[in-house]
Each structure stands twice: as C-alpha cells, then as structure tokens.
Amino acid sequence: MKPLQIVITGGGPSATFFLARALMAVQSGLLKAESITILDPRVPSWGGTPHSTRSTSLRVNMRLNLHNFPGNHIGFEAFLAQIGATAFDPPLRADLGLYTRHVAENTIAQLRSLGCNVRQVPFAATAVHPIGNAPGYVVRDADGGTWPGTHVILATGHQSPSLPAAFATVDPAKVSYYDGGTSFATRISPNDRVLVIGTGPGAIDVARCLVEEHGVETTVNLRSRQGLLSAVQTPDPVPEVLVQEVATILAGLERSRIAPTLELLATSLAPLMRRVDARWELAHFIGHATSVDPLAQLSEDIAAAEQGGPAYRQVVEAIGSHASRIWRWLGPVQQERFMKERDGIFQRLYYVKRHAQLAGTAIWLRDRMVEGRVTVGSTTTSLPEFDRLVVATGPEYRVARTTNPLIRQMLASALARPSRTPSGHELGGLWTRDFQLATAPGIFAMGSLARGEDFAVHGYPSLDKHAKAIVAQLR
C-alpha cells in the first residue's frame, strides 16, 4: 500500500470529518497516510466561522444526532451534557464548535499515535500547482510556504452571500453580510431601521442577534423573494422504513432508463406521499405554501410539529436523505429546471420544507412576530424604509463569483471549472465526479464546493458523506 501525503485546504468542520474518516481507514488498514497537512489561518480553526463565535443568538438548527462524528467519538448530545450545556433550546452553535474542536484534536492525536505526521499550518492556501509530469500537487500558502501532496482536499468552507441584483444601487456603506458570525452588526446602531434579505435560518440568526444582543430598538424586517419560512422539525426522526421505500422508488427509476424529468419524479413519489398523508396534492401544497400569511403558517407548523406532523414532512425528509442520488439521476438539464422554473419556487420549497428549524427557534420567532419586533414578508411587495441592509440569503455557491484566492487561482489556471449545465447556467460548486475534480485527478472537493454534484450540501451529514466517499477513493 503506497503511503499518501494529503494536503487539506481549510480546517473547519469539513476537515474534521475528513480526519475522522481517515482515522477509521487507517485503523482498519485500508489507508496508509504518511502525512496530513492542514492549512488554515484561524487558530484554533476547527469550529469555523459559523461555529466559533461565542454568541447566545446563534443556535444549532438541526437535530442533535445529525451532528455526531463517525468512529469512536462521543456524540454531540453527550458532549453537551459533559460541558453542562444541555439547557439551551436549541443549543448554542458555539458549543457545536467546541464539540468539533474536541473531535478534531482527539482525532489528530490518534493519527499521530499511529505514525501519521499531522501538521497544522496557520496560513491560508493561495494556489495549487501540478508537480510536472509526476502525480501529485504542490499547495502554496499565504506566507510563501509550499506543501507537496499526493492528494489535495478542498475544504475551504462556504463563500459569503452575494448582494441580490435588486439591491445593486444601495450605498455599500449601508450593506453588511451574514457569514455565520456576528460581524454583520458592527455598524448597526440601536435606532437603525434594519432590512434583512432572507427568511431562512440565517436571517433568523440575524434577527435574534439584533434583538437580543445588539439592542436594536426598531422592528427588524425579514424579506425574501417568496417570504417563506422554514418548516418546523418534528420531535422524532424520519422512520427508516420511509427512507428505504424512497430508495426502492429511486432504484426503479434508475433501472427503467426512462429519460429523467421533474414530472416523472413527482409522479413516482406521489403514491407514497398520499399513503402517508391522504390530503397530499402537489398543486394544493404549492398554492397553500405560497399564499398563507407567514405568521399563520409558522403557528400552523409549530402546532403540527408538536403532534408529530404534518405527515408529508416525514416523506420530504426521507426524500431529502437521497438528495444527491436524485440530483445525479435528474442530470444537468432537469437540475436547471428545478433551480429556475416558476421563479425558483421548487428549489425554495425544497429548502424550507426539508431543512426545517428546531422548535425552540420557531417559537422564538413566532413570539417576536406577535410582539411586532420582527416581520416577515416578500420582496415583491413594497419594502419598508431602512438605514441598514443585511444580506442573509445563504452562501454563494457560484464559484465564478468567489473571492477565495485559492479557488480563483485554480479557475484561472483551468485546474478547476465551475459546474454548469449545457446552456451555461452555473449550478454551483466545482465540476466534480465522485467529489474529485473532473479536471484534476487527485484533488477532491467537500461541502459547498461539491454542490454541482451533490445539491444537498447543508450541515454535518453532507460533510460526512463527502468525507466517506473521498477516503474510500484514496489509494
């Protein structure tokens, strides 16, 4: 077995999941890692920006068990109890950062004990170059250091959101961007009128920070294209039997060799949806979701979640667990349809019904809306006056817009390419196959950089899936 030299660009949660999977492979004799070099200017880096900011406003927005690391590591819920943090509802995101750091440090210690030289370099990666005609690459850091590797793992994290075109004329001095921390609030005063672009989990983070920590006395207004709020998590996870039933349906579609379409997918899944929820009908679902007042919808969702429903959400979660498989089956033409048709409503509804918020967050938002401290609406209606604009639309997945010097260098040198449809529409992320760059064998992408191949790149479960698939290919 050939010893490998692995260079990881970025030291946040993506890197930690890779390390955890690599350790399991080394322990089982499936991987011989001579060295692992991690480049990240943050010290410590393991939490990453969204998970290292000590703030009582920024909360975890997925079920606790979905944050567990593979291998012989303590689970997230047990870790919270160990540090005395179980009272938070939901837990602080900074505590998730502490958990990630704990796992990373423990994993590195174990890798070193097994003879792997793990180096942590406190500088950002700025360039990657092939090593002549030989396999492998050299990664250059911001301090001029060079780090050779047989394989490179791009784990650079999310790109900050982009300013929507509709607000291009707004004075840049009035605009700030939510990147998972609290720096967006630096120039906001208590009496400023704040407009937040976004109504997803990030926008709720912003509102909570402004109301609870930053002392903003005016109403915080959240606006998005459709003005939709995330659904509310049910207390219990999706039954495994539903996950398997969706897998069986997808296997049938794959074997049929019928040309994939969104319509075929919807028709194939409809019987399962109706069996679980007899009232299910796609057109009614879309009409209801896009016409109900946000406060009424949120109140309805909270009440339904307390009773373990609505029933269809269990199937939506089961479908979501196969998102990358469905994405690959659809192919680029249908992927573009999903993202663009009907002003992107299909994509948006998937996000808000699949990536649901925890009940504690939903209740907080509902109470603030009732008090008039927070409003939610659509950008298609008249907007409230504002002194400050906060962009909280989620990460910018289009790498053609990246400001990351490493990715810019890789695109400029043609070492990497954006993932695009035949018409030129950018799907997001880099062009990959099994998370390996199609243009550069031996370089792998994780997280948001793999979005062109795996649409569901949100949260720790996706990072673990990417890490597992990458480690399995390292030989």
C-alpha positions in Angstrom: 0.0 0.0 0.0 1.5 3.3 -1.1 1.9 5.9 1.7 0.0 9.1 0.9 0.7 12.7 1.6 -2.6 14.6 2.0 -3.0 18.4 2.0 -6.2 19.9 3.3 -7.1 23.5 2.4 -9.2 24.7 5.3 -9.5 23.5 8.9 -13.2 23.8 9.7 -15.9 21.1 10.1 -15.2 19.6 6.6 -11.6 19.0 7.5 -12.6 17.4 10.8 -15.0 15.0 9.1 -12.2 14.0 6.6 -9.8 13.4 9.5 -12.4 11.3 11.3 -13.0 9.1 8.3 -9.3 8.9 7.5 -8.6 7.7 11.1 -11.1 4.9 10.7 -9.5 3.9 7.4 -6.0 3.9 8.9 -7.2 1.9 11.9 -8.7 -0.7 9.7 -5.7 -1.0 7.4 -7.4 0.4 4.4 -5.4 3.7 4.2 -1.7 4.4 4.8 -1.4 8.2 5.4 2.3 9.2 5.8 1.4 12.9 6.4 -1.7 15.2 6.6 -1.1 18.9 6.3 -3.9 21.3 7.2 -3.7 24.9 6.1 -6.0 27.4 7.8 -5.2 30.9 9.3 -7.7 30.6 12.1 -6.3 29.4 15.4 -8.0 27.3 16.5 -9.7 26.6 13.2 -11.9 23.6 13.9 -15.2 25.4 14.6 -15.1 27.6 11.5 -16.8 31.0 11.5 -20.4 29.8 12.0 -19.4 27.6 15.0 -16.7 29.6 16.8 -18.5 32.9 17.5 -19.4 33.0 21.2 -23.0 34.3 20.9 -26.2 33.3 22.6 -28.1 34.2 19.4 -26.6 31.8 17.1 -28.2 28.4 17.6 -27.9 24.9 16.1 -30.7 24.3 13.5 -30.6 20.5 13.0 -31.4 17.6 15.3 -28.6 16.9 17.7 -27.9 13.4 16.5 -27.2 14.7 13.0 -24.1 16.4 14.2 -22.3 13.3 15.5 -18.9 12.3 14.1 -18.2 8.8 12.9 -15.9 6.4 14.7 -15.3 6.1 18.4 -16.2 9.7 19.3 -18.6 11.0 21.9 -21.9 12.1 20.4 -22.9 15.8 20.3 -25.7 15.4 22.9 -23.5 13.5 25.3 -20.8 16.2 24.8 -23.3 18.9 25.7 -24.2 17.1 28.9 -20.5 16.8 29.6 -19.9 20.5 29.4 -23.2 21.4 31.1 -24.8 22.9 28.1 -28.0 20.8 27.8 -30.3 23.6 29.0 -30.1 25.5 25.7 -33.0 25.1 23.3 -31.7 24.8 20.7 -28.0 24.5 21.8 -25.6 27.3 21.0 -23.7 26.9 17.7 -20.5 27.8 19.6 -21.0 24.7 21.6 -21.1 22.7 18.3 -17.8 24.4 17.5 -16.4 23.2 20.8 -17.5 19.7 20.0 -16.0 19.8 16.6 -12.7 21.1 18.1 -12.8 18.3 20.6 -13.2 15.6 17.9 -10.5 17.2 15.7 -7.9 17.3 18.5 -8.7 13.8 19.6 -8.5 12.5 16.0 -5.2 14.2 15.3 -3.7 12.7 18.5 -4.8 9.2 17.4 -3.5 9.7 13.9 -0.1 10.8 15.3 0.0 7.8 17.6 -0.4 5.6 14.5 2.6 7.2 12.8 0.9 9.8 10.6 2.6 13.2 10.6 -0.2 15.7 11.1 0.9 19.3 10.5 -1.2 22.4 11.2 -0.1 25.4 9.2 -1.6 28.8 10.3 -1.8 30.3 6.8 -4.4 30.1 4.1 -3.8 28.2 0.9 -3.5 30.5 -2.1 -2.5 28.3 -5.0 -2.3 24.7 -6.2 0.2 23.6 -8.9 0.7 20.2 -10.6 4.2 18.6 -10.0 5.4 18.5 -13.6 4.6 15.2 -15.2 4.5 13.3 -11.8 1.3 12.6 -9.9 0.5 15.0 -7.1 0.5 18.7 -6.4 2.2 21.5 -4.5 0.0 23.8 -2.4 1.3 27.3 -1.7 0.2 29.2 1.4 -0.1 33.0 2.1 3.3 33.0 3.8 5.1 31.6 0.8 5.3 28.1 2.1 5.0 25.1 -0.2 3.4 21.8 0.7 3.6 18.8 -1.7 0.9 16.2 -1.6 -0.2 13.1 -3.5 -3.8 14.3 -2.9 -5.4 17.7 -2.1 -8.7 18.1 -0.2 -10.5 21.4 -0.8 -12.3 22.1 2.4 -12.4 25.9 2.2 -15.9 26.4 3.6 -18.8 28.5 2.4 -18.5 31.7 0.4 -20.3 34.7 1.9 -23.6 35.6 0.2 -23.8 37.9 -2.8 -25.9 41.1 -2.9 -29.1 40.5 -4.9 -29.3 42.4 -8.2 -32.4 44.2 -7.0 -30.3 46.0 -4.4 -27.3 46.8 -6.5 -27.8 50.5 -6.2 -27.9 50.6 -2.4 -25.0 52.5 -0.8 -22.3 49.9 0.0 -21.7 51.6 3.3 -25.2 50.6 4.3 -24.8 46.9 3.5 -23.4 44.1 5.6 -23.3 40.3 5.0 -24.1 37.5 7.4 -21.4 34.8 7.2 -22.3 32.8 10.3 -20.8 35.2 12.8 -21.9 38.5 14.4 -19.7 40.9 12.4 -22.6 42.0 10.3 -23.9 44.0 13.2 -20.8 46.1 13.8 -22.0 49.3 12.2 -25.7 48.9 13.2 -27.0 51.3 15.8 -29.9 50.6 18.2 -32.2 53.1 16.4 -31.3 52.0 12.9 -34.1 50.6 10.7 -32.8 47.2 9.5 -33.9 45.3 6.5 -32.7 41.7 6.3 -32.7 40.0 2.9 -33.5 36.4 3.6 -36.1 34.5 5.7 -34.2 31.3 6.3 -32.3 30.1 9.3 -29.5 32.6 8.7 -32.0 35.5 8.6 -33.5 34.3 11.9 -30.0 34.3 13.4 -29.6 37.9 12.3 -32.9 38.9 13.8 -32.2 37.2 17.1 -28.8 38.8 17.4 -30.1 42.3 16.7 -33.0 41.9 19.1 -31.3 40.0 21.9 -27.7 41.1 21.9 -27.2 44.2 19.8 -30.1 46.2 21.4 -31.8 47.3 18.2 -35.0 49.0 19.3 -36.8 49.2 15.9 -38.7 46.4 14.1 -36.4 44.0 12.3 -37.9 43.2 8.8 -37.0 40.0 7.1 -37.8 39.8 3.4 -37.2 37.2 0.7 -38.5 36.5 -2.9 -41.4 34.4 -1.7 -41.3 35.3 2.0 -41.3 31.6 3.1 -40.2 30.4 6.5 -38.6 27.0 7.2 -40.9 24.3 8.4 -40.6 23.1 12.0 -38.8 19.9 13.0 -40.9 17.1 14.3 -39.8 15.6 17.7 -39.0 12.2 16.1 -36.6 11.5 13.2 -38.0 10.0 9.9 -38.7 6.3 10.1 -36.1 4.2 8.4 -38.9 2.3 6.5 -39.8 5.5 4.6 -36.1 6.1 3.7 -36.0 2.5 2.3 -39.2 3.0 0.4 -37.9 6.1 -1.3 -34.7 4.2 -2.1 -36.8 1.5 -3.8 -38.7 4.0 -5.9 -35.4 5.6 -7.0 -33.9 2.3 -7.9 -36.9 1.6 -10.1 -36.5 4.9 -11.9 -32.8 4.2 -12.4 -33.4 0.8 -13.8 -36.2 1.9 -16.1 -33.8 4.0 -18.3 -36.7 6.4 -18.9 -35.5 10.0 -19.5 -35.5 11.8 -16.2 -37.9 14.7 -15.7 -39.2 16.6 -12.7 -42.7 15.4 -13.6 -41.7 11.8 -13.6 -40.1 12.2 -10.2 -43.2 13.8 -8.8 -45.5 11.2 -10.3 -43.4 8.4 -8.9 -43.3 9.7 -5.4 -46.9 10.9 -5.2 -48.4 7.5 -4.2 -46.1 7.3 -1.2 -47.0 10.9 -0.2 -50.7 10.2 -0.5 -50.4 6.9 1.5 -48.7 8.8 4.4 -50.9 11.9 4.0 -54.2 11.3 2.3 -54.7 15.0 1.6 -51.5 15.4 -0.3 -51.8 17.1 -3.7 -48.8 18.9 -5.2 -50.7 21.9 -6.7 -52.6 22.5 -3.5 -49.4 22.2 -1.4 -47.6 24.8 -3.6 -50.6 27.1 -3.5 -51.1 26.9 0.2 -47.3 27.3 1.0 -47.1 30.4 -1.1 -50.3 32.1 -0.1 -50.6 31.8 3.7 -49.5 34.7 5.9 -46.0 33.9 7.4 -47.2 34.2 11.0 -50.2 32.0 10.3 -48.0 29.4 8.5 -45.4 29.4 11.3 -48.1 29.0 14.0 -49.7 26.2 12.0 -46.3 24.4 11.6 -45.5 24.7 15.3 -48.8 23.2 16.2 -48.4 20.4 13.7 -44.8 19.6 14.8 -46.0 19.2 18.4 -48.3 16.4 17.2 -45.6 14.8 15.1 -46.7 16.2 11.8 -47.6 17.3 9.2 -47.4 13.7 7.9 -46.0 14.6 4.5 -42.9 16.1 6.1 -41.7 12.6 7.1 -41.6 11.7 3.4 -40.0 15.0 2.5 -37.2 14.2 5.0 -36.9 10.7 3.6 -36.6 12.1 0.1 -34.0 14.6 1.3 -31.8 11.8 2.6 -31.5 10.7 -1.0 -31.0 14.2 -2.4 -27.6 13.6 -4.0 -28.8 10.4 -5.7 -31.9 12.2 -7.0 -29.7 15.1 -8.2 -27.4 12.8 -10.2 -30.4 10.9 -11.7 -32.0 14.2 -12.9 -29.0 15.3 -14.8 -28.0 18.9 -15.7 -31.0 19.9 -17.9 -33.6 18.9 -15.3 -31.4 20.3 -12.5 -31.5 23.7 -14.2 -35.3 23.4 -14.5 -35.5 22.7 -10.8 -33.5 25.7 -9.9 -35.1 28.2 -12.4 -38.7 27.3 -13.3 -41.5 29.3 -11.8 -39.1 31.8 -10.4 -37.3 29.1 -8.4 -40.3 28.1 -6.3 -39.5 24.3 -6.5 -35.9 24.9 -5.2 -37.2 27.3 -2.5 -39.9 25.0 -1.3 -37.4 22.1 -1.0 -35.2 24.2 1.2 -37.9 25.4 3.5 -39.7 22.1 3.9 -36.6 19.9 4.0 -34.2 22.0 6.1 -36.6 22.6 9.0 -35.9 24.7 12.0 -35.9 23.4 15.5 -39.0 24.1 17.6 -37.2 26.4 20.0 -36.1 28.7 17.2 -39.6 28.6 15.6 -41.3 29.5 18.9 -38.8 32.4 19.5 -39.6 33.8 16.0 -43.4 33.4 16.4 -43.3 35.3 19.7 -41.3 38.1 18.3 -43.6 38.4 15.3 -46.6 38.5 17.6 -44.9 41.3 19.6 -44.1 43.2 16.4 -40.4 43.0 17.0 -39.8 41.0 13.8 -41.8 41.0 10.5 -41.6 38.5 7.6 -42.6 39.2 4.0 -41.8 39.1 0.3 -39.6 41.4 -1.7 -42.2 41.6 -4.4 -44.3 43.9 -2.3 -43.4 47.4 -1.1 -40.3 47.3 1.1 -40.1 49.1 4.5 -37.7 52.0 4.7 -34.2 51.0 6.0 -31.0 52.5 7.2 -29.0 49.3 7.1 -29.3 46.3 4.8 -28.1 42.8 6.0 -27.7 40.1 3.3 -28.6 36.8 4.8 -29.6 34.8 1.8 -27.2 31.9 2.5 -23.8 31.0 1.0 -22.8 32.0 -2.6 -22.5 28.7 -4.3 -21.5 30.1 -7.7 -17.7 29.8 -7.8 -17.4 32.2 -10.7 -18.2 34.8 -8.1 -15.7 33.6 -5.5 -13.4 35.9 -3.7 -11.3 33.0 -2.3 -7.8 33.4 -3.8 -7.2 29.7 -3.9 -10.3 28.9 -6.0 -9.7 32.0 -8.2 -6.2 30.7 -9.0 -7.5 27.2 -9.7 -10.2 28.6 -12.1 -7.7 31.0 -13.8 -5.3 28.1 -14.4 -8.0 25.8 -15.6 -7.1 23.3 -12.9 -10.8 23.7 -11.8 -14.0 24.6 -13.6 -17.4 25.7 -12.4 -20.2 23.2 -12.6 -22.5 24.3 -15.4 -25.5 23.0 -17.4 -25.2 22.7 -21.2 -26.9 26.1 -21.5 -24.2 27.7 -19.3 -26.3 28.0 -16.1 -24.0 27.7 -13.1 -25.3 25.0 -10.7 -22.8 25.9 -8.0 -19.6 24.4 -6.9 -16.8 22.9 -9.0 -17.1 20.3 -11.8 -16.6 17.0 -9.9 -17.1 13.3 -10.3 -17.4 11.3 -7.1 -16.2 14.5 -5.4 -13.0 14.5 -7.4 -12.3 17.4 -9.8 -13.1 16.3 -13.3 -10.2 18.5 -14.5 -7.6 17.4 -11.8 -7.3 13.8 -10.6 -6.3 13.6 -7.0 -7.9 16.9 -6.0 -11.2 16.4 -4.1 -13.9 19.0 -3.1 -16.1 18.9 0.0 -19.1 20.9 1.3 -20.4 23.8 -0.9 -17.6 23.2 -3.5 -19.3 19.9 -4.3 -22.7 21.4 -4.9 -22.8 20.7 -8.6 -22.7 17.0 -7.8 -24.5 16.9 -4.5 -27.2 19.5 -4.2 -27.8 18.9 -0.5 -24.5 20.2 0.9 -26.0 21.6 4.1 -24.9 20.5 7.5 -22.7 17.9 9.0 -24.4 14.8 7.4 -23.4 16.0 4.0 -19.8 16.7 5.1 -19.6 13.1 6.5 -21.0 11.7 3.2 -18.4 13.6 1.2 -15.5 12.6 3.5 -16.5 8.9 3.5 -16.7 8.9 -0.3 -13.3 10.6 -0.7 -11.4 8.5 1.8 -12.7 5.3 0.0 -11.0 6.5 -3.2 -7.6 7.3 -1.6 -5.3 4.5 -2.7 
